[in-house]
Amino acid sequence: MEIKLRPIGVVHSPFKTNEDIETERFADPQGFDSVEGDLEIFEEYEAGLKDTEGFSHLIIIFAFHESEGYRLHTKPFLDDQLRGLFSTRSPNRPNPIGLTVVKVVERKGNRLRVKGIDMIEGTPILEIKPYTPRDQKPSIKFGWLEDKMKKK
Amino acid sequence: MEIKLRPIGVVHSPFKTNEDIETERFADPQGFDSVEGDLEIFEEYEAGLKDTEGFSHLIIIFAFHESEGYRLHTKPFLDDQLRGLFSTRSPNRPNPIGLTVVKVVERKGNRLRVKGIDMIEGTPILEIKPYTPRDQKPSIKFGWLEDKMKKK
């Protein structure tokens, strides 16, 4: 069984390469919240953006289009130990798709100006969903990452 | 450009048909939080589940495998007006992929017992990611859905 997806748009980002992203991550893992960029949705899908501006946050699913292969145990950027791949947000995955929750700044036609971009210029956008109360989990445990963030 | 994905596992759910899901939704939109099910990850990917049990919540990306076609303006189940598709969580989308945040109950080998299932039996799982502090947005606006939830 194979599921075929086609991009519905493309990310315009101040980050031009994966190295730009890594630099930001090391400087401030929370720093992406202030990074602005544009989501250009192809015109054939523009009508579907109606009402998105009523939501403060959107979930963007995108392709890690520069991903190559994967390992089931991997060392996350914040850690020095091998972790199970599905407990990390590594771009190198069996299905190389990523997910970021962005804040809507404004919509102009088929372009959404958003904050919270951690994708590189040219990233193919696969899906946009509204972030709703069911996506809010106020009280969470976050495993190995918890220790790492406390130590910072 | 086409992105090809392969299922990494399959959902085992008390919901056997889409009608079962709709019945639950009408009875209590928040009711899914207590619905338990299993995520069976294919054995070849089991090693990647290491460390997931340290996280209270996981993001599951799955295929809406019974989805057929889509309309860019659609009437959500809670609403009586046409809304832009990307402001809804309708299963009928250009790229028919869904997303649910589930709560981890326990892991036994390649099976994760979780709460918060709103998929039907046999749903193909495409991706598992840890739910991290960056996915928490405590203060949100949620557009047309906000009015509908207040009225209930």
Interface residues (C-beta under 8 A of the other chain):
Chain A: M1 E2 I3 K4 L5 R6 P7 I8 Q30 F32 Y45 A47 G48 L49 K50 D51 T52 E53 G54 F55 S56 H57 L58 I59 I61 A63 L72 H73 R83 G84 L85 F86 S87 T88 R89 R93 P94 N95 I97 L99 V101 K103 P124 L126 E127 I128 K129 P130 Y131 T132 P133 R134 D135 Q136 K137 P138 S139 I140 K141 F142 G143 W144 L145 E146 M149
Chain B: M1 E2 I3 K4 L5 R6 P7 I8 Q30 F32 I41 Y45 A47 G48 L49 K50 D51 T52 E53 G54 F55 S56 H57 L58 I59 I61 A63 L72 H73 R83 G84 L85 F86 S87 T88 R89 R93 P94 N95 I97 L99 V101 K103 P124 L126 E127 I128 K129 P130 Y131 T132 P133 R134 D135 Q136 K137 P138 S139 I140 K141 F142 G143 W144 L145 E146 M149
